[in-house]
Amino acid sequence: MRRFEIFAPAVTLGVLLTLGLGCGNHNGETRTYVRPGEVRRGESPKSAAEKMERAIGADDAAEVERLIKQGEIGVEGPLANGRTPLNHAVRNAKNRIVHFLVKMGAKPDVVDGNDGMTAKAYAEAKDLGRIRALLDFELRDRHRAELLGFIRDGSPHMIEDFLRESGVDPNFLDADGDTPLVLTVRLSVNESQIGSIQALIQWKDPELDGLTATDVNMRNAAGKTAFALARELNLGEISELLLAAGGRD
């Protein structure tokens, strides 16, 4: 009986050492059990999926962009936890990451295997305002149409207020192939739209840390920038304003 009492703890300790459940190994080190796909604290991630998951958690938009553009991982993942990058970013309320992934073509209607919800449905259920707007493409199109309406009306204050409230990205092509900024220049008879142009080039979305801002040099379908069109139309003040903002042909 005494032999068994001595032997049993030894067996139990051996099992614990083999599993590595927080016990000392033969080198005196502490080992911790880690589930497949999980990264130990302080340990560098080994796979692209782990790198992406960690970058999203850290709200590191630059690293997310690097991983996708260098082809280390696709925009739909999957990550080590089985989620798409977009589903993971939405559930962690990472506005900037969601914005980038959507621009890269991530699909908001992919069902997440963990909770059975799409990114769009999750954002609606949790009332994630700006993320919900980013994922609702019908709402985005309505916002774009409203912005173009304010531009045609020549209402700089309405443009400022609408951009702030809606968070619509002003970098897109309208039905005629113009960007909002190029359209504003085109409508600027005798420099009439200079206030609207200022409102557009100064816009930066505070909820996305300025990630959404007007691209002064985005070209329209004809390949022209706003600055090139302003010069072509002999709009001196507007040309100077765009040049000061980094505009080029």
NUTIVO-720047 format. One record per residue: x, y, z of N, C-alpha, C, CB in turn; residue in one letter. Coordinates in steps of 0.2 Angstrom, whole numbers. Atoms other than C-alpha are relative to their C-alpha. Last residue first. Glycine has a CB too. Layout:
// residues N
  n.east  n.north   n.up  ca.east  ca.north  ca.up  c.east  c.north   c.up  cb.east  cb.north  cb.up  residu
       X        Y      Z        X         Y      Z       X        Y      Z        X         Y      Z       A
...
This chain:
// residues 249
  n.east  n.north   n.up  ca.east  ca.north  ca.up  c.east  c.north   c.up  cb.east  cb.north  cb.up  residu
       3        2      6       -6       334   -316      -1       -8      0        4         2     -6       D
      -5        1      6       -2       337   -298      -4       -2     -6        6        -4      2       R
       2        2      7      -11       342   -282       5        0     -5       -6         5     -2       G
      -4        5      2       -2       342   -265      -2       -2     -7        0        -6      4       G
       2        7     -4      -14       352   -255       4       -6     -3       -7         0     -1       A
      -2        0     -7       -5       368   -260      -1       -6      4       -3         7      3       A
      -7        1      0       -7       363   -278       3        0      7        4         6     -5       L
      -1        7      1      -26       361   -276       8       -1      0       -3        -2     -6       L
       2        3     -6      -27       379   -268       1       -8     -1       -8         1      1       L
      -5       -1     -5      -16       386   -282      -2       -3      7        0         8      2       E
      -6        4      2      -27       378   -296       5        1      6        3         3     -6       S
       1        7     -1      -43       384   -287       7       -4     -1       -6        -3     -4       I
       0        1     -7      -36       402   -287      -1       -8      2       -6         4      3       E
      -6       -1     -3      -31       401   -305       0       -1      8        1         7     -1       G
       3       -2     -7      -46       392   -313       6        2      5       -5        -5      3       L
      -2       -6     -2      -40       392   -331      -3        3      7       -1         6     -5       N
       5       -5      0      -51       378   -336       2        7      2       -6        -2      4       L
       3        0      7      -36       367   -341      -6        5     -1       -3        -7     -2       E
      -5       -4      4      -27       372   -325      -3        0     -7        7        -4      0       R
       0       -7     -2      -42       367   -315       4        4     -4        2         1      8       A
       6       -3      3      -44       351   -325       0        7      2       -6        -4      3       L
       0        0      7      -26       346   -321      -6        3     -3        2        -7     -3       A
      -5       -5      2      -28       350   -303       1        1     -7        7        -1      4       F
       4       -6     -1      -44       339   -301       5        6     -2       -2         1      7       A
       1       -2     -7      -34       325   -308      -4        6      0        7         0      3       T
      -2       -6     -2      -37       318   -326      -1        1      8       -4         6     -4       K
      -7        0     -2      -36       300   -332       2        7      2        4        -2     -6       G
      -4       -3      5      -53       301   -342       8        1      2       -2         6     -2       A
       0        5      5      -61       290   -329       4        2     -6       -7        -2     -2       A
       7        2      3      -57       302   -316       1       -5     -5       -4         6     -2       N
       2       -2      7      -40       303   -307      -7       -3     -2        5        -4     -5       R
       4        5      4      -37       303   -289      -2        2     -6       -6        -2      5       M
      -2        2      6      -24       316   -285      -3       -6     -3        8        -1      0       N
      -1       -5      4      -32       325   -271       2       -2     -7        5         6      3       V
      -6        1      3      -37       309   -262       0        6     -6        1        -7     -4       D
       0       -1      7      -50       315   -250       7        0     -4       -3         7     -2       T
      -1       -7      2      -48       308   -233      -1        1     -8        7         3      3       A
       5       -2      6      -54       292   -225       1        7     -1       -7        -2      2       T
      -1        5      6      -39       286   -215      -4        2     -6       -1        -7      3       L
      -2       -4      6      -40       302   -204       1       -5     -6        6         4      1       G
      -7       -3     -1      -40       292   -188       3        3     -6        5        -5      3       D
      -5        5      3      -55       282   -194       7        3      0       -2        -1     -7       L
       2        7     -3      -68       290   -182       5       -5     -3       -7        -2     -1       E
      -4        1     -6      -59       307   -186      -2       -7      3       -3         5      5       P
       5        3     -5      -64       306   -204       4       -1      7       -2        -7     -3       D
      -4        6     -3      -52       318   -213      -5       -3      5        7         2      3       K
       4        5     -4      -60       332   -224       5       -6      2       -5        -2     -4       W
      -2       -1     -7      -48       347   -229      -4       -6      4       -3         6      3       Q
      -8        2     -1      -48       343   -247       2        0      7        4         5     -4       I
      -2        7      2      -67       341   -248       7       -1      1       -2        -1     -8       L
       3        5     -5      -72       357   -238       2       -7     -2       -8         1     -1       A
      -4        0     -6      -59       367   -248      -3       -5      5       -1         7      3       Q
      -6        3      1      -67       362   -264       5        0      6        5         3     -6       I
       1        7      0      -84       366   -258       7       -4     -1       -5        -1     -6       S
       2        2     -7      -78       384   -254      -1       -8      1       -6         4      3       G
      -6        0     -4      -69       386   -271      -2       -2      8        3         7      0       I
       0        6     -5      -85       381   -280       6        0      5       -1        -6     -4       Q
       5        0     -5      -88       398   -288       0       -6      5       -7        -1     -5       S
      -2        2     -7      -71       400   -295      -5       -1      5        5         5      2       E
      -3       -6     -3      -78       409   -311       2       -1      7       -5         6      0       N
       0       -5      4      -88       393   -315       2        7      3       -8         1     -3       V
      -2       -6     -2      -83       379   -304       0        6     -5        7        -1      4       S
       6       -4     -1      -94       365   -309       2        7      2       -5        -3      5       L
       3       -1      7      -79       356   -317      -6        4      1       -3        -7     -2       R
      -4       -5      4      -69       359   -301      -4        1     -7        7        -3     -2       V
       1       -7     -3      -83       351   -290       4        5     -4        3         0      7       T
       6       -3      1      -84       336   -302      -1        7      2       -6        -4      3       L
      -1       -2      7      -65       333   -301      -7        3     -2        1        -6     -4       V
      -4       -6      1      -67       333   -282       0        3     -7        7        -1      3       L
       3       -6     -2      -82       321   -282       4        7      0       -2        -1      8       P
       0        0     -8      -73       310   -293      -3        6      2        8         0      2       T
      -3       -5     -4      -79       310   -311       1       -2      7       -3         6     -1       D
      -7        1     -1      -83       295   -322       4        5      3        2        -1     -7       G
      -4       -3      6     -100       301   -328       7       -1      0       -2         7      0       D
       3        3      6     -110       289   -316       4        2     -6       -7         1     -1       A
       7       -1      1      -99       295   -302      -2       -4     -6       -2         7      1       D
       2       -2      7      -82       288   -298      -7        1      0        3        -4     -5       L
       4        5      5      -76       286   -280      -2        3     -6       -7        -2      4       F
      -4        2      6      -65       294   -267      -3       -6     -4        7        -3      3       N
       1       -4      6      -76       304   -255       4       -2     -6        1         7      2       P
      -6       -1      2      -78       290   -242       0        4     -7        4        -7     -2       D
      -1        3      7      -94       292   -234       7        1     -2       -6         3     -4       V
      -6        4      1      -93       295   -215       2       -3     -7        1        -5      5       G
       1        7      4     -111       299   -214       6       -4      0       -2         2     -7       S
       5        4     -2     -111       313   -201      -1       -7     -3       -7         3     -1       E
      -2        1     -7      -94       321   -204      -6       -5      3       -1         6      4       R
      -6        4      0      -96       320   -223       1       -2      7        6         4     -2       L
       2        7      3     -113       327   -222       5       -5      1       -3         1     -7       F
       5        3     -5     -109       342   -211      -1       -7     -2       -6         4      1       D
      -3        1     -6      -94       347   -222      -4       -4      5        3         6      4       E
      -4        5      2     -104       345   -238       4       -2      6        5         3     -5       I
       4        6      0     -118       355   -230       5       -6     -2       -6         0     -6       M
       2        1     -7     -106       369   -225      -4       -7      0       -4         5      3       H
      -5        2     -4      -99       369   -243      -1       -2      7        6         5      0       P
       2       -1     -7     -116       370   -252       6       -3      4       -6        -3      2       S
      -5       -5     -2     -113       372   -271      -1        2      8        0         6     -4       G
       3       -6     -3     -129       364   -275       5        5      2       -5        -2      6       D
       3       -4      6     -120       352   -287      -4        6      3       -5        -5     -3       R
      -6       -3      5     -108       347   -273      -4        4     -5        4        -5     -2       I
      -2       -6     -3     -123       344   -261       5        4     -4        3        -2      7       F
       5       -5      0     -131       333   -273       2        6      3       -6        -3      3       G
       0       -3      7     -115       323   -276      -5        6     -1       -1        -5     -5       L
      -6       -4      0     -114       320   -257       0        4     -7        6        -4      1       L
       1       -6     -4     -132       314   -257       6        5     -1       -2        -2      7       E
       4       -5      4     -128       302   -271      -2        6      3       -7        -4     -2       A
      -4       -3      6     -113       295   -262      -4        5     -4        3        -6     -4       R
      -4       -6     -3     -123       293   -246       4        3     -6        4        -3      5       H
       4       -6     -1     -136       283   -256       4        6      3       -6        -2      5       R
       2       -3      6     -123       272   -263      -4        6      1       -3        -5     -4       D
      -6       -4      3     -115       269   -246      -2        3     -6        5        -5     -1       R
       0       -6     -3     -133       264   -239       6        5     -2        1        -1      8       L
       5       -4      2     -134       251   -252       0        7      3       -7        -4      1       E
      -1       -3      7     -117       245   -249      -5        4     -3        2        -5     -5       F
       7        0      3     -120       242   -230       1        4     -7       -5         4      4       D
       2        7      3     -103       236   -224      -7        1     -4        0        -4      6       L
      -5        2      5      -95       254   -221      -2       -7     -4        7        -2      4       L
       0       -4      6     -111       261   -214       5       -3     -5        1         7      2       A
       6        2      4     -112       246   -201       0        4     -6       -6         2      5       R
      -1        7      4      -94       249   -197      -6       -2     -3        2        -5      6       I
      -4       -2      6      -98       268   -193       2       -7     -4        7         3      2       R
       2       -5      5     -112       264   -182       4        1     -6        0         6      4       G
      -7       -3      1     -108       247   -173      -1        5     -6        5        -5     -2       L
       0       -7      1     -126       244   -168       7        3     -1       -5         3      5       D
      -4       -4     -5     -122       227   -161       0        7      0        7        -3      1       K
       2        2     -7     -135       218   -171       3        3      6        1        -8      1       A
       7       -2     -1     -132       228   -186      -2       -2      7       -4        -2     -6       E
       0       -8     -1     -113       226   -185      -7        3      1        3         3     -7       A
      -2       -1     -6     -116       207   -183       1        7      2        7        -3      1       Y
       5        1     -5     -127       206   -198       2        1      7       -3        -8      0       A
       5       -5      0     -114       214   -209      -6       -1      5       -4         0     -7       K
      -3       -7     -3     -100       204   -203      -5        5      0        6         2     -4       A
      -4       -3      4     -111       188   -206       3        6      3       -3         2     -7       T
       2       -6      3     -117       178   -192       5        3     -5       -1         5      6       M
       5        0      6     -116       160   -188      -3        6     -2       -6        -4      3       G
       7       -2     -3     -107       162   -171      -6        0     -5        1         7      3       D
       1        0     -7      -91       153   -174      -6        2      3        6         5      3       N
       1        7     -3      -92       148   -192      -1        0      7        5        -4     -2       G
      -5        2     -4      -94       166   -198      -2       -7      3        1         6      6       D
       2        2     -6     -105       168   -213       5       -2      4       -6        -6      0       V
      -2        6     -2      -98       178   -227      -2       -2      7        8         0     -1       V
       5        5     -1     -109       192   -231       2       -7      1       -5         1     -6       D
       3       -1     -6      -97       207   -229      -5       -5      2       -3         6      1       P
       8        1      0      -86       201   -243      -3        1      7       -1        -6     -4       K
       2        5     -5      -68       209   -243      -8       -1      0        2         1      7       A
       4        4      3      -64       219   -259      -3       -6      5        3        -4     -6       G
      -4        5      3      -48       228   -254      -5       -5     -3        5        -3      4       M
      -3       -3      6      -59       244   -250       4       -6     -4        5         5      1       K
       6       -1      4      -69       233   -238       3        3     -7       -5         5      3       V
       2        6      3      -53       227   -230      -6        0     -5       -2        -5      6       L
      -5        2      5      -46       245   -228      -3       -7     -3        6        -1      3       F
       0       -4      6      -62       251   -220       5       -2     -5        2         7      2       H
       6        1      4      -64       236   -209       0        4     -6       -6         1      5       V
      -1        7      4      -46       238   -203      -6       -2     -4        2        -5      5       I
      -5       -2      5      -49       257   -199       2       -7     -4        7         2      3       R
       3       -4      5      -65       253   -189       5        1     -6       -2         7      2       N
      -6       -3      3      -58       239   -178      -2        4     -7        6        -5     -2       K
       1       -7      1      -73       234   -168       6        4     -3       -3         3      6       A
      -4       -3     -4      -66       217   -163      -1        8      0        7        -2     -1       N
       1        2     -7      -80       208   -170       4        3      5        0        -8      1       R
       6       -3     -2      -79       218   -186      -1       -2      8       -6        -3     -4       V
      -1       -8     -2      -60       215   -187      -7        3      2        2         3     -7       A
      -4       -1     -7      -63       196   -185       1        7      1        7        -3     -1       H
       4        2     -6      -77       195   -198       4        1      6       -2        -8     -1       N
       5       -4     -1      -66       205   -210      -5       -2      6       -4         1     -6       L
      -2       -6     -3      -51       195   -208      -5        5      1        6         3     -4       P
      -3       -4      5      -61       179   -212       3        6      4       -5         2     -5       T
       4       -6      3      -63       168   -197       3        3     -6       -1         5      6       R
       5        2      5      -56       151   -194      -4        5     -3       -4        -5      3       G
       6        2     -4      -46       155   -178      -6       -2     -5       -2         6      4       N
      -1        6     -4      -30       154   -187      -6       -2      4        6         1      5       A
      -5       -1     -5      -36       166   -200       1       -6      4       -2         6      5       L
       2       -1     -7      -44       162   -216       5        1      5       -4        -6      2       P
      -4        5     -5      -40       173   -225       0       -7     -3       -4         0      6       G
       5        4     -3      -53       182   -236       3       -5      5       -5        -4     -5       E
       5       -4     -4      -42       196   -241      -5       -4      4       -3         5     -5       V
       5       -3      4      -29       183   -246      -4        4      5       -4        -5     -3       G
       7        2     -2      -13       180   -235      -5        3     -5       -2         1      7       I
      -1        5     -6        6       182   -238      -7       -3      2        3         3      6       E
       2        7      2        2       190   -255       1       -5      5        3        -2     -6       G
      -6        4      2       13       206   -253      -2       -8     -1        5         0      6       Q
      -3       -3      6       -3       217   -254       6       -4     -2        2         7      1       K
       4        2      6      -12       206   -241       3        2     -7       -7         4      1       I
       1        8      1        1       205   -228      -4       -1     -6       -3        -2      7       L
      -6        4      2        7       223   -230      -1       -7     -2        5         1      5       R
      -1       -1      7      -11       230   -229       6       -3     -3        1         8     -1       E
       5        4      4      -14       221   -213       1        1     -7       -7         2      3       V
      -2        7      0        3       227   -206      -5       -4     -4        1        -3      7       E
      -6        1      4       -1       245   -210       2       -7     -1        5         5      2       A
       3        0      7      -19       244   -203       6       -1     -5       -3         6     -1       A
      -6       -2      4      -11       239   -186      -2       -1     -7        6        -5      2       D
       2       -6      4      -27       239   -175       6        3     -4       -3         5      4       D
      -4       -6     -2      -17       228   -162      -2        6     -4        7        -2     -2       A
       1       -1     -7      -31       214   -164       4        6      3        3        -6      4       G
       6       -2      0      -30       215   -183      -2        2      8       -6        -5     -2       I
       1       -7      3      -12       214   -183      -6        3      1        3         0     -7       A
      -3       -4     -4      -12       198   -172       0        8     -2        7        -2      2       R
       5       -1     -6      -25       190   -183       3        4      6        0        -8      3       E
       6       -4      1      -15       194   -198      -4        1      6       -4        -3     -6       M
      -3       -7      1        2       188   -191      -6        4     -1        5         0     -6       K
      -1       -3     -7       -7       172   -185       2        7      0        5        -5      3       E
       7       -1     -3      -14       169   -203       1        2      7       -3        -7      0       A
       3       -6      3        3       173   -211      -7        1      4       -1         0     -7       A
       3        0      6       11       159   -200      -3        7     -2       -6        -5      0       S
      -4        3      5       24       160   -187      -3        0     -6        1        -8      3       K
       4        4      4       18       173   -174       3       -3     -6       -7         3     -3       P
       1       -2      7       32       179   -163      -5       -5     -4        6         2     -4       S
      -3        3      5       30       174   -145      -2        2     -7       -2        -8      0       E
      -7       -2      1       27       186   -131       3       -4     -6        4        -1      6       G
      -2       -7     -2       11       178   -126       7        1     -1       -3         1      7       R
      -2       -1     -7       10       161   -135       1        7      1        6        -4      2       R
      -7       -3     -1        1       161   -151       1        1      7        1         6     -5       V
      -1       -5     -5      -15       150   -154       8        2      1       -3        -2      7       E
       1       -6      3      -17       140   -170       1        6      5       -7         0     -2       G
      -2        0      7      -18       123   -161      -2        7     -3       -2        -5     -4       P
       4        3      5      -21       126   -142       3        1     -7       -7         3      0       R
       2       -5      5       -6       131   -131      -5       -4     -5        5         4     -3       V
       4        3      5       -2       121   -115      -3        5     -4       -5        -5      2       Y
       7       -1      0       11       130   -105      -3       -3     -6       -1         8      0       T
       3        1      6       29       125   -100      -8        1      0        1        -7     -3       R
       7        1      0       39       131    -86      -3        0     -7       -3         6      4       T
       4       -6      3       58       128    -87      -8       -2      1        1         0     -8       E
       2       -5     -4       68       117    -75      -4        6     -2        6         3      4       G
      -5       -5      0       77       108    -88      -2        6      5        1         3     -7       N
      -7        2     -3       68        92    -85       5        5      0        2        -6     -4       H
      -2        6      4       51       101    -87       7       -2      3        0         1     -7       N
      -7       -1      2       43       112    -74       2       -6     -4        4         1      6       G
      -5        3     -5       24       112    -74       7        0     -2       -2        -8      1       C
      -2       -4     -5       11       123    -82       5       -3      5       -5         3      3       G
       5       -5     -3        2       110    -91       2        4      6       -6        -5      2       L
      -2       -7      0       16       103   -102      -5        5      3        2         2     -6       G
       5       -4      3        7        87   -107       2        7      0       -7         0      4       L
       1        2      7       22        76   -103      -5        5     -4       -2        -7     -1       T
      -6       -2      3       26        85    -87       0       -1     -8        7        -3      2       L
       0       -7      0        9        83    -81       6        3     -4       -1         3      7       L
       5       -2      5        9        65    -85       0        7     -1       -7        -3      2       V
      -3        1      7       26        63    -76      -5        1     -6        1        -8     -1       G
      -5       -6      2       19        72    -61       3       -1     -7        5         0      5       L
       4       -6      1        4        60    -60       4        6     -3       -4         2      6       T
       3        1      7       15        45    -62      -4        6     -2       -5        -6      0       V
      -5        0      5       26        51    -48      -3       -1     -7        5        -6      2       A
      -2       -7      1       11        55    -37       5        0     -6        2         3      6       P
       5       -4      3        5        37    -39       2        7     -2       -6         0      4       A
       0        1      7       21        28    -35      -5        5     -4       -1        -7     -2       F
      -6       -3      2       23        34    -17       0        0     -8        7        -4      2       I
       0       -7     -2        6        30    -12       6        4     -3       -1         0      7       E
       4       -3      5        7        13    -22      -1        8      2       -7        -3      1       F
      -4       -1      7       23         8    -13      -5        4     -4        1        -7     -3       R
      -4       -6      0       14        12      4       3        1     -7        5        -1      6       R
       4       -6      0        0         0      0       4        6      0       -5         0      6       M
